[in-house]
Structures are given as structure tokens and as C-alpha cells.
Amino acid sequence: MRSHYCGELNESHVDQEVTLCGWVHRRRDHGGVIFLDVRDRDGITQVVFDPDTKESFATAEGVRNEFVLKIVGRVRLRPEGTVNKDMATGQIEVLGKELEILNAANTPPMQLDEHETVGEDVRLRHRYIDLRRPEMLQRLRFRSKVVNTVRNFLDENGFLDIETPLLTKATPEGARDYLVPSRTHPHRFFALPQSPQLFKQILMAAGMDRYYQIAKCFRDEDLRADRQPEFTQIDVETSFMDEEGIMSIMEALIVKVFATHLNVDLGEFPRMSYAEAMQRYGSDKPDLRIDLELVDIAEQMKSVDFKVFSGPANDPECRVAALRVPGGASLSRKVIDDYTDYVGIFGAKGLAWIKVNDLSAGIEGLQSPIIKFIGEDVVSKLVDQLGAETGDIIFFGADKTTVVNEALGALRLKVAADLGLVKDIWAPLWVVDFPMFEADSEGGLTSLHHPFTAPSCSAEELAANPANALSRAYDMVLNGTELGGGSVRINKPEMQQAVFKVLGIGEEEADEKFGFLLNALSYGCPPHGGIAFGLDRLIMLMTGASSIRDVIAFPKTQSAACPLTDAPGAVSSKQLRELNIRLREQAK
Ligand code: ASP
């Protein structure tokens, strides 16, 4: 229907007759002349109708925002003084000749430039209008291009795009499953995959050598701001490659994506052990754009009278750490109180601090409610150890190690953002040498990654000291966000059984849940490993979008619903009967 997209017109098209198709972005009536800003996927062009073209002019008078039009007209330079520098097509306009209304539109529930004020529910309910916003179009276009680069890179490196089932058996990645009842097998359920993990490993057992998939994953968990119940992974697996090989090719993939689409050179990614990341940043996904670090000060605090510090300093399950923040002495009492509330979210019982108002004045130059409790000597030593300078504030954490890491780790990010200490750079890294397991709330162990990750030690060593075993897992982190994670896998049934055992999964349960995997491992499964990247998060980071929902065409809300379709919805009693399902009263 069209000869050009609206956004592509420029001075080179002057005097050409063009046919445009698109939506009325804005309509202005200027004393006998009608201006229509016509919008399509590529941009906006101004079309002018004057009363000389009688019929079209009359039609133009009747159009409203979001009507769909077909326009034939001639491109001309805009008259002197009316050039719009802020508009890509601002040098030209189209003098409209023919105008056809392809479809009318009701008054939209939101104008396109009102998206910030209408509330996200309206945007999601009328997503077809929200997605017409140039910003949204741009992000989805960007996403499509990135996926294309990813596919090309993986294809060039010998990875095969292979689909794996969505109706399947539970694949544990630490969340609840979405279940689908089977009609043909009464009382039985499929699970939607939390990831294609087991299938991709089986593809390696099958000799496919290198696999990838842009894969949908489903996880029924309590949603946080940057999570979706249904999300997309760039899922990769490869045989006969160790962690070095896998990390190097996957790093090259991400470097290529950033170079191609943002013209950014990410350079070589540094490596950091999990232990070091926790020690220095209180996080396994450290944001290296921020220089602030946690420093252990338990030694100094062991014999102070102040129990709040000396208690944890003498307890091996606890940590006492300090965070020095340059420029923080200017923080008001109110802000420090807010930070105290903030670290409370992570279980910290308080937030001690020392302001260094004037280093040259010695103890007199310090300001803090805790100096009298820990003594001037210790304070002076601390100030030395931390290299504190005039204008700094020092925050303290003393509690269970996990509480201190989470609280000071989060405070580090918050203070840095508030004081403008986050550098405007891209800071990628690999985090390696993760523990195999972490303690769960019932005193048992759960996998830190997933149960198919290979340990760095032998099965005997694992059985003897599981809590200290390290894994062959690796995470790629960018600006404090986990972009992807993966591992070298277990490829022998004995080792897999040993891990199941540590996890408290007995042989019978292992057989029932993962018998098919154990079988596959026992018929000649090659050494293999892989990774999965969160595509939505990658695009969110690259586009600077503030919400993951802004880079997904049809996202779910925080309560895992879709306002557009009203899913999840009720089903008929006939459908339920076919599925052998009877609903019971909702638990109070
Ligand atoms: N299946 C893992 C995940 O979804 C990624 C991997 O180990 O490849 O996190």
C-alpha cells in the first residue's frame, strides 16, 4: 500500500509523490490549513491539507487521533522558519492530495504522551496503544536486532537451534512449577519448564555437540520488580569444552552484541571468586562501577566492651565489617536514619557510623554515637586501617555474615547512587568458584546453582564435606546485574547420585524424578556444560529501560496476571470435568 515509511522521508525526496500509511499522531487546524502528524513504525511526517484539495480537506477535518490513514501527496521543503530540528523529518512536509481513512478509532484511553500519568494497568490493558509509542517500538526493534546478532554468532560458531518441549516434567531451578493438567492421563500433570536444562543436557548425550535456543522459561515465584513469571533465555549447551572454553566463547558473544548495537567495547572480563565478591562487595553480583568496598574489622573489635561489635567479632558465623564512603560526612541525620531503616529490611538491627569531619583534629574531628563505646584507641586504628579522610562517613555492620553482607552490600549500592558515586561505564565480570550448596531454612543443603552442576572435587570429597565443596559454575555479571549463569555439568550417573544424596533426594525419588537423565548419563554422555542469559534483562540494561516490562511486548503484572487478555481466567465446568478436576473452596 505504501511507497515509503513516514520516518524515512528527507530532503532527498523533495518533489516526489509518495504514499504513506499510518496513524494520526496529532491533528492541528491552523486557520484553513490542516496539519496531520502521521506516524508509523519508522517515525512521523507532517502532512498538510489545504482547502484546494476539497474532498481530502473535508476528510481531513473529520479525522481524529489514532485514525488509520492512507495518504498520497508530494514531498516539499517546509517553508522558511517552520523547519523542526527536533524531528527527523523536520526539514520536509508532504502536501496531501488524496486521503483515505482505512479505519476510524475511538478516543484512545490514553494519549501516547500520557503514558507516565495513566498508570501501568491502563498501559498493559491497552497494550496495542502503549506499544505504538516510538520508545516502545524502538526497544522491541532493538531486541529483535540483538536476537538476530545472537543467532548469527551462535550459528557461525556451530551451535544448532533446537526446540525443546514446553509440556514436560519438572526441571528444578529453585522456583515453583506452573502445572498443566493432562486430559488423556487423568490425575497427572505436565510442568512448564523452569528452563530447558535437562533437555539440553540430553541433547549433548545425543551427540548434538552444540545447542542453543531462544527459550521461554516459566517460574512461579513471588515477583520482584525485575522478574516475570514467563521470561526468555538465550540458552546454550556445548560438549567437550571446559569452563575456560565456554566462558571465552560466551564472553565473545556478549562483547559482539555490545559492539554491534551500542558501539561499546566491553574489553576482557575480569574474574572474581565468589568468596572475594562476598568479602569485598557483600554480593555475588558486584557492581564494579562503584569503588566502595566492605572491609573486615573483626580483629579490632574482638576485645572492645561494646557487645554489639565484640559478640559477632568472636563468632565464626558472624562478620564485622566497615564501609567507608567518601563525601558521606555531609549526610544528614534524617538520611542516616533512612539508611538505618533500609538495612533493617535485610535483618540488620542498627547502623553504626562515624563521620570524619576533620581528620587533622584527631578524635575531636570525628563525630559518632559509638566512639564512647569502642574507645578512642580502637577508633583511631580503624580510621587508619580504612584510610579515612576528611569528609568521609564510615558505616558498620556486625551480625550473622549473611545479614552483614546483604545489608552493607545493599547500602553500598544505595549510598553510591545517592551520592553520585556510580561511574558511567560498563563493568562486566565473571564470578567463579561458587559453593556447591547453601544452607536451607530447614538445616539441610540446597544447590546454589542447580543439582546438575559439577563439583570441582571428587564424589568422595563431596560426600565427606559437602558444605565446603566448590562448583564448576560461573556467572556473568554486568553493572551489578546477573546477565547469565551456567556451569560444567555432571556427566556421570554416580556423581549425579552423590549430589542428589547430599540434597536429601533418595535413590527412589531420584529415579522417579530424574531417571531419564540418569539413564542418559549412563549410555555414553560426553563432558558438557553451558550457560543461559536472561534476554529480557540484557535488553533492559542495554536500552536503559527502567522496568523489565518495558522490553517485553506482553508482560505480566507484579501479581502474574495479564490485564490485556485477563489471564488467568476461569474455565468452564465441562473443561474441568474432562480434566477430572473439581475445584474446592478457596482456603481462607
Ligand atoms: N539452566 C540454568 C538456568 O536457567 C542455566 C544453565 O545452567 O545453563 O539458570
Residues whose N, C-alpha, C, O or C-beta is under 5 A from the ligand:
A	BS01	LIG	Q194 S195 Q197 V236 G485 G486 S487 G530 I531 A532
